[in-house]
Amino acid sequence: MLSEKSRPIIEATLPLVGSRIGTITVDFYNRLFASHPQLLDGLFSRSNQRSGDQQRALAGSIAAFATHLINNPDTLPEKVLSRIAHKHASLGITEDQYGVVYEHLFAAIAADLSEVITPEIAEAWTEVYWLMADALIKLEKDLYAAQANDKMWMPWRVTSKEPAGTDAMTFTLEPADQTPATAAKPGQYVSVKVQLPDGLRQVRQYSLSGDTGTRRVFTTKLNDGGEVSTALHTGVEPGDVLEISNPYGEITLKEGDSPVILASAGIGCTPTASILRALAQTGTDRQVLVLHAEKTMENWALSGQMKADAATINADLKLWLETPHASAAQGFMSLREVDMPADASLYLCGPLPFMKKIRDEAIDAGIPATRIHYEVFGPDVWLAS
């Protein structure tokens, strides 16, 4: 845990470091890729680098971790660390890479804060970094060890590619070799690696949207600005082989008999659809409430699957559309329009503004934060604590 020697130094310097961390992380990535350009080939997303998403994600995680250590010096922020560890494991991050990150991150910190940094400040922030790194290394080793194989990337053959809504596509894959496949849990995701026309390999995580087990079914949206989705939509056909990671993600269906609320917006329906499919396949008698928000009915990528599964278990399904439709409420989702079951667990996925709004409304409705489970693909600053 954070030492008594370092705590007052971190507390005193956190406002300054926090105010500069956005600039520091930009310099860090410039230094990192200048020294290790190979990391952009099959590990870091250049789309996220261009958009600034990766820089914001790193800045947010560092600030959140340091803030937690100040407020709770004897504990670690397990929720934040677990989410990061699953993302890292899905990319194949290794222990030695933490030393590389440390070298270039602290060079960027020293350069940006050269007028104020002292050996004592550097030592304290080094302690913060390695507290976070060591915790993640341990979690990631456990995640790797829990898989059915010891490989990072495995060949999977595309068996079908089907339109899903107006701008999405559902891909179904089966193993292309004899590597033992880990059975995925409802709500988990896999990383998909593709080679782009310029020869660079890029990776993106996709939630598994259909049956789990040892098949892989995921649904991708085309107009999301990412290079991997575009490559999948335009360049991949049935019979092609893709490199796929083992399944990861801690937002999975929890056992029990309490009510379940699945709330999603847009392509965020993919993990909730997976959870709904699992509930339907087991014939659950739990009370299930399915909530989804879309621009139009045609945009709803998994409408057929989710409607059929909801009907199988008599789940209540409520839809919000931005354009008028006879079978949906018009406008944006609001939990204030929903009769919330007592003791419910809420599973949430969609754009960050949507999730913040729905999470706040759920807490106002009496659902404890510990029963709200959400998946974030991108910076997680507002839910970091």
Summary of the structure (lengths in Angstrom):
residues: 385
radius of gyration: 21.6
end to end distance: 17.0
largest distance: 66.3
contacts: 1235
relative contact order: 0.11
helix: 45%
strand: 20%
